[in-house]
Amino acid sequence: MKRFILIVPVLLLWACQPKGNTTAGLEEGRSVDPHSFADPAAAVVRHLDLDIAVDFVRQQITGKASWTIDNHAKAAEIIFDDNKLSISKITLDADEQETSFNFGTETAYLGKALKVAILPETKIVHIYYSTAKDATALQWLNPRQTAGKKKPYLFTQSQSIAARSWIPCQDSPGIRFTYNAKLKVPKDLLALMSAENPQVKNNTGIYEFRQRHAIPSYLMALAVGDIEFRAVDGRTGVYAEPVVLQKAAWEFADMGKMVHAAEKLYGSYRWGRYDLLVLPPSFPFGGMENPNLTFITPTILAGDRSLVSIICHELAHSWSGNLVTNATWNDFWLNEGFTNYFERRIDEEIFGKKEAEMQEVFAKHALEDAIKDMGADSKDTHLKTDYIGRNPDEGTNDIAYEKGFFFLRTIEEAVGRKNFDVFLRGYFERHAFTSITTTQFLDDLHKNLIKGDKHLEEKIAVDKWVYGPGIPSNIVAVAAERFKTTEVLLADWRKSGVPTGLNKQLKSSNEKRYFISLLPADLTADDMTLLDKEFDFTASNNTDIQRAWYVLAIRHHYTTADTRIKAYLLENGRMWHIIPLYKELMATPEGLKKARAIYQEARPNYHPMTYQAIDKLLK
């Protein structure tokens, strides 16, 4: 994906746990995840049997979460995370003897601790519950909010700590579990999860699922809607609403090639099938790497396959994130920095080196912008972050993604790509199906790659990257041949004032985005008109180009684009696309008035994560 807290001190012995332990990595020997109330040193979950019903009329999930637990400390209670769930009763073991439970103090962002009385010999905890209408992980869509306009839709977004709003769980990325699920949904809808999935609707509305690999709670996912499936190859395929399916299947025809390219780099794909679900437009992110079933935004359906590299990112998470996971959200870069590196390696395999070079230039600009916004000395620009007392969603930014990426590129440059690939393949193998901390990664790096070489250690400057602010001076240089040509063409246009022929020379989406990013601050409305006539940017179907162009249109009062900008904000719920436009509108009193009017109309269609972020902006 592309961006208060109670600390429970516990003496842990997990640093020496064998590979495969579901709690490996939680701040080895010091404390549990600060964004979870759970105390896995006392009692920890191992497996979930979920039996729930989805009620679109009440906009509620109701049912039972049965947790198989390991009470290794013979504790008198086990602690779950809960955010606005209604708990009707809790029972223990096969005979379901009712037990007592109570709640801790409600805490901002985290919800509250659900403390369940257990016995030393307790094996299973059954929690009967229902969700709140405003559960942060759930978005209930009425038919008019879907592509097909005929049937309702539900989807979840559990990352970072929203799983606790639809399942009572130990909601930490350092705690992993397997699961089975039984769902009851309306008979005319299909249910899907982050698990082994059906490919057709049945006539009962009851679906069963299995996830055989241990995953953290943030990868729990559910979607229910008028959904159909189309295979791409033997192990990849696309789910979407019927009116979108054909277009999506064409757009994503290279999925199988991407999986093969990823395996060639870093080892076998471990999850069985790799399928995509194209969600309605309100989905707040580009994609979400739910195991077996990536959730993807419809905003990448450009009609020319120009935006499909985002699939490479979500696919890469099948190794970096899903297979090897950050143990806490303060180690988030271990998920996203690795994934950005892996994504661009897949891009290079599929689309060529020139494409990867362009992506690196954009990455450098994004990192520089993030540092500028946060401040070069801000602790939030460290890779190893500290979001204690804050919502960990704040860490979903370009420090984790792009500083993490450039740290790995710096290592690659220092040791050579061949050696780095051997290390990474081994890293994924050594830590498969576990969650690790930054400290554990660095220990692995020193043991298996640096190997005591002082010169190499100084060349990489590990501590400056991980524990220091800003951008270290040894960052690798980036350049893109095609962008150099773009710069020359822009200079020629500025001299002549006539953009004729530019559209034929700047063919790719990336080149056009880069051209827009280079346009000068003194651009006039007449300049905008000439460029729009040449490129037809305002009417583009490429949402990334639209985003870049519409920001400029607002800034330079290019009112010709007003109608399309409003439509873009009404029809698109992806935060990376729409928040920059709202911010640009807010820069002037007239624009702020316009932003509020559009937002009042658009807000009901946005995901809770999206409208909560924009609510803060427009206060």
N, C-alpha and C positions, 0 to 999 in steps of 0.2 A: 504494500500500500504506500501511495504518495499523496503524514503530519500531519498534614492531614492524615495525616497519614500516621498510622500507628506502627511503631517499630516494636516488635516482640523479641527481646533478647533471648537467645537460646544457644546453648553450647551444642554444636553439631559435630558429627564425625563423618560428614558426607564426602569430604575431599578424597577419602580413600575408598569410596564405594565402588563396586564393580560396574563395568559398562552395562548400561541397560536399566539401571535403577531409575525409577520415574521421578525421584526428587533430586537427582544428582545436580550439583551446581549452585544451589541456593546459598549464595554468599558463604562460601566454604568456611565453616567453623565459627561464624560470627552472628548472623541474624537471618531471619526469613525475609521474604519479599516485603518491602515497606508498603506496597500497594494492595496487600491482602491481609485479612485478619487471621487466616489459617495458620496453624502451628503444626506443620508436617513432621516435626521432630517428635511430637507426641502421638498423633494419629493422622494418617494420610489416606486419600482415596486411591484406588487402583483400577476400578472398572465401574462404568455406569450402565444401568438398564433404565432406559427412559420410556415411559408410557404416557403419552399426552394426546389431547384433542385440541384442534385448532378451530376456534369459534369466531367467524368473521362478523357476526351480528354484534357480539359483545366486545369484539377486538381483544380477545383473551385466549391465552393458552392455559389449559388446566390439566392436571394429571399427577403423576408420581415419578420422582427421581429416586431410584434404588441404587445406593452406592455400596459397592464392595470395598471394605476398608482394611487397612493394616494398622492395628492398634499395638504397635511394637513397644510402646512405653507403658502399656497397660493403664492408659489414661482413663479418667472418669468422664471425660467429655471429648468430643470432636468438634472443631470449629469450621463453619462454612461461611462464605461471603453471600450477602443478601442485599439487593437494592430494590426496595418497594415490592417485594413478593408478599403474597398473602399465604401464610402457612396454616393449614387447617389441622394437621396432626403429623406426628412422626412416630414410626414404629421400628422395631429392631428384629433382625434375623427372619428366618423362614416362618416362624409362628406369629410374627408381626405383633409382638407385645408393645403396647403404647409406652412411650417414654416422655420425659419432661424436656422442655427446651426453653431458652430465654434469649434475649437480644442484648447486644452491647449498645453503647451510645452511638447514635447516627453521626457519621463524620462526612464532611464535604467530600464529594467525588467518590468516596468509597462505599457509601451505604452503611451497613452495620453488620456486626458479627452475629451469626446464628450459632448458638452454643447448645449442643445436643448431648444430653446425658447418655453415656454408654457404660457397658461393663467391660472388664478386661478381656472377656472372651467374645465380645461382639464382632461379628463378621460383616453384617449388612445393615445399613441405615436407610429406611424408606421415608422419603419426605413428600407429603401430599401438599400441593401448592397450586396457586394460580398467579398469573402475571397482572401487573397494573396496566391500565390503558396507555399510560405514558412511559412504558418501559423503554429505556434508551436504546436497547438493542433491536427493537422491533419497529418496522414500518409497515403499517397497514394501508394499502392503497385501495381506493374505490375504483370501479371500472373506468371512469373517465381519466384516471391518473395512469392507466396502463397504455401500452401500444395498441392493443386490440379493442379497448373501450367497452368490452362486454362483460368481463368477469373480474372479481377482486383479486388481490395479490398480497402476499406477505413475504418479506424477506428479513433476515437478521444481519446485524453487523456487530460481532462480539468483541473485536479488538478496539481498544486495549483492555478495558476492564468492564465491559458491558455484558459479558456472559451472565454475570450474577443477577442481571435484571430479567432473565428469562429461564434460568436454571439455577437452583441453589447449588453452589459448587465451591471448591477451593480454587479461587479465580486468580491463579498465578501462573505465568509461563514456565515456571520451574517445576510445576507439578503436572505430571502426564498420566493419562489413563486411556484405556480402551473403552469402546462403548457399543451397545446395541440399542436400537430404538424402535418403538412401535408408534405410529402416528395415525390418527383418525382425522380426515379432512373432508370437505364437501366432495361428493362423488364425481363431479364434473371437473375437478382440479387434480393436478399431479403434485406430489410432494417429493422433494429432493433434500439430501443432506450432505455433509462433508464425509461421505462414506461410500460404500458400494450402493449404486443407485439403480432404480428401475428405468427403463427406456420408453415405456408406454403406460398410459393410464389403465387402471383396472376398474371393475364395476362395483367395488365395495367402498372405495375411499380409504381403505386401510393399507398402510405401507410399512414394511419392516426394513431395517437398515443394520449394517454392521461395519464398524471401523476396527479392524484387527490390530492396527498399530497404535501404540500409546501416543496421544497428542495432548497438548495443553488446552485449557478451556477456551482461550480466545479463538481457537480453530473450530469450535462448535458452530455449525451453520445449518440453517433451515431456509427453504424457499417453497412456497405453495402458490400455484397459479395455473393459468391456462397455458401449459408448457408442452412443447413437443421436442422430439430428438431427431437429429440427423448425424449419422456417422461420417467422419472424415477419413479414418482408416481403421485398422483392426483394434486399436486401443485408444483412439481419440475421437471426440465428437462434440457437437454443439447442441445445447438446449436453448430454446427461446420461445417467445410467444409465436403463434403460427404466422402472424403477419410480418414477423421479423426474420423467421428461420432461414428462408432461402438466401436472403441478403447476407446474413451472418455466416452461413455455411460457406458461401463464396469468399467472403472476406477472410475467413480463417482457414483457408485451404492448406496452408503450410504448417499447421499444427504438428503433424507427424514428423516433418523435417526438423522442427524445432526440438522435439523430444530426442530424436536421434542425435542431433548436434550436441545437446546437453550431455547425453550419455557418453558421447565420444570424449568429452572434456573431463567429466568428473565422476563417472561410474554409473551403474545401473539405476534406472528409475524404479523406486522401491514400492510404489503405491498402487500398482495394478493399472487401472485406467486413468487417463488424464483428459477430463472433459471441461468444457466451458459452459457457464450459464450466463446468457446476456440478460441483464436485469432491466427494469424500467428506468427511465431517465433520472429519477430522483436518487439513485445510488450515489453516495457522496464521494466515492473514490474512483480512481481509474480501474482498480481491480482489487480483489481480496483473495489471497492464496489458500482458500479452504481446501484441505486435502481431498484428492480425487476430483474435486469440482470447483474450479476457479470461478468466482463471481466477477463479471466484467461489465464495464460501462458501455452503453450503446453509443456513447459519443465517439468511439473509435471506428464506427461504421461509416467511413468516409466514401466508400464506393470505389476506391482505387488501391486498397491495402497499404496506404501510406502511414497508418498509425498503429499497425499490428505489432510493433516491437514491444509494446506494453505486455503482450502475451509472453514474450521472452522473460520479462521481469517476473511475472507471476509464476511461470514455469520454474524459473531458477529457485524460487522459494521452496520448491519441493525438496531441494537440498539445503539451502541456507535459510533456515527459518522453521520449516516443517520437520526436516530430518535432524538438523542441529539447531537448537533454539536458544535465544537469549534467556537466561535464567530469571532476570528481572527486567523491568522496563528501563532501568538505569543502564542496561547493557544493550539497548535497542540497536545500536550500530552493528552489532554482530549479526542481526537479521538483515538490515537494509543496506549497509555498506557492502557486505559480501554479495548480496543479491544484485546490486547495481553493477558490481564488477562482473559477476557471472552473466548477467543480462547482456552486457556489451561484448562479452566473448561469444555468446550465442549469435548476437547481431552480426559480428564479424564473420562467423562461420556461414550464416545464411545469406546476408546481404552485402558482405564484402568489407574490406578494411576502410574504405572511404566513408562508409556509413558510420562505422564505429568512431572514426576520427571526429566526425561532426557531432556525435553524441557527447564525446569528451569535451569539446569546446562549450557546448551548452551546459555541461556539468560544471565546468570551471566558472562560468558566469553565474550559475545558480548558487554555487558555494560563496563566491565573492559577494553576491547580493545578501545572502544569509548573514555573513559576517558583518557586513555594513549595517544591517538592520539590528543585530543583537549587540554590536560593539566588539571590537577586536580583542578586548580583554575580558569579555564575559565568560563566566564559568560554563554557561550553556553552550559555548562553542567547543568545549572539551568533548572527545568521543565518549569517555566514561562520564556520564552525566549524573546529576543529583536532582531528582524531581520529588524528593520528599516534601510533603506539604502542598503539592500541586497535582493537577490532573496529568497523568503520564501522556495523554494525547498531545500535550504541548511539545513533547519530544519528537513528534512526527514532522520533522523538518529536514532541511538540506544539510544539517550537520551530520545526522545519522546516515543519510543517503550518500551525500557527495563527499564530505570529508572522509567518511568511511571508505568510499570508493577510492579516493586518491591516496589514502594510506596504503591500501592493498596494491595500487598501481606503483607506488613508491617501492614497496617490497619487491614487486615483480621486476622493476627496473634494476634494483640492487642485486638480485640473485639470478636474474635471467628467467624468461618465461617457462622454459622447460623445467627448471628446478622448482619454480613456484607451482606449476601444475601438479608435479609429483607430490608436493607438500599438501596442496589443497585436496587432492583426491584422497590422500591418507587422512587428512583432517576430517573429512566427511565420514570416512570409514571408522576412524577411531571413536568418534562421538555420535555415531548414528543412533537416533531415537533417544537422545538425552538433551538436557538443557544445561548450558554452561555459562559461566561468568566471564567478564573481560579478563580477570586474573587467570582463569583456567586457559583461555585462548593464548594469552601471552606466555604462559608456562609451556604450552604446546609449541608455540612459535620458537621459543628459545631452545627447547629440547630437540625438535625435529627439523629445524631449518637453520637457525643462527648458529647453534652448536658451539657456543663459546667463542666465536669469531669476533673479537673486539672491534676490528676495523669494520666489519659488516654491521655490527650493532650501532656504531657511530654513524655509518652511512645512512642507515634507515631512520635513526633518531626516534625510536619507539615512544619514549616518554613524552617527547614534544607533541607527537600526534595524539596520543591517547589521553594524557593528563594535562596538556597545555592548551592555551587559548589560540584562536585565530588559525592562520594557515602557516605551517612551518615552511622555512625557506627552501627546503629540499624537495618541494612539490615538483612532480614531473612537468616538463613543458608540454603543451598541447597545441596542435595546429591542424587545420583541415584544408587540403588543397582546394576543394570546391568553394570554401568560404573565402579564400584569397581571391578567387575569380569574382565572387560576389562583391567584394570590397572594391575591386577595380571597376565593375559595372556601375556600382553606386556612384563612385567618383566621376565617371564619365557622364552619368545622368545629371549630376549636380552642375557640371560645367555646361552641358548642352541645354538642360531644362526639358528635354524631350525623352520620355521613357520608352518610346516605340521599340519593340523587339525584345525588351527585357524578359517578358513572359516566356518567350521561346528559349532563352538562354538559361533562365533559372527554373529548372524543371521540377526539382524535388520539393517536397514539403519542407524539409529542413533548410534548403537554400532560401526559400521564400520567407520562412520564419526569421532566418538570420538577416535577410535583407530588411525586414520590418524593424528588427531590433537595432539596426544601424541608422535608421532614419533620424535626421538631426532635430534638435529641439526647436529650431526656427521654421519648421515645416508649416506651410500655409494651407488654408482650405483649398486653394487652387491646386497646390501640389497634391493634396489628398485626392482631389477629383481626377487629376491626370493619372495617378497611380491606380486608382480604382478602375478607371476606364481600361488601363493596360492589363491588370491582373484580375479584376472582378473580385477583389478581396471581400467586399461587403457581402456578396452573395455566395461566398465559398461554402462548400460542404465539409471542409476540414476544420474541426472544432479547435484545434491548436492554432491554426492560422487566424481563425475568427477571434480567438481570445487576444492574440497579439495585436491584431488590427483594430479591434473594438476599443482597446485601451487607448490607442493613439487617436481614434475617432473622438472619444470623449475628451481627451486632453486638448485636442486642437479644434473642438467645436464643429466637427464635421457632421452636421445634422442629417445628411443623406443616409447615414447608417443608423439613425435613431430607432426606426421601426424594427430593423433586424436585431439591434442590441436588446431591445425589450423582449423580442421573441426568444432570443438566446437565454436571457435570464429567466423567462417563464418556463421554458421547455427543458432546461439543462440544470441538473442538481449537483453536478460534480464541483466540489469546493475549489479545486485548483483552477477551474475555469471561471467561476462566477465571482468569487470573493475579490480578485483584483479589479473587476469592473465596478463592483460596489464601492471599493476604496477610491477608485479614480473619480467616480461620480461625486463622492463626498468631499472632494477637494474644493468645490465651489458651493455657495449657498443655493444656486439654481439647481446644480447637480444633486445636492443632498435632498432637495424637495422631490426631484424626479426619482431618486433611488428609493425613497420611502414609499412613493406611490406604487412603483413597480413591485417592491418587496411585499407590500400589503396584499397584492394580488398573487404573488408567487409563493409566499411563505407556506400556505397549506400543502403545496406540492413538494416541499423540501423535506429531506430526512432530518430527524431531531438533531443530529450532530451538525448539520449545515445551518439550520435556523438558530440554534443556540450560539454558534459562532457569529452569525450576522446580527443577531439581537444585540450582542455586545458592541459591535461596530456602530450600530445605529442608535445607541442610547442617547 
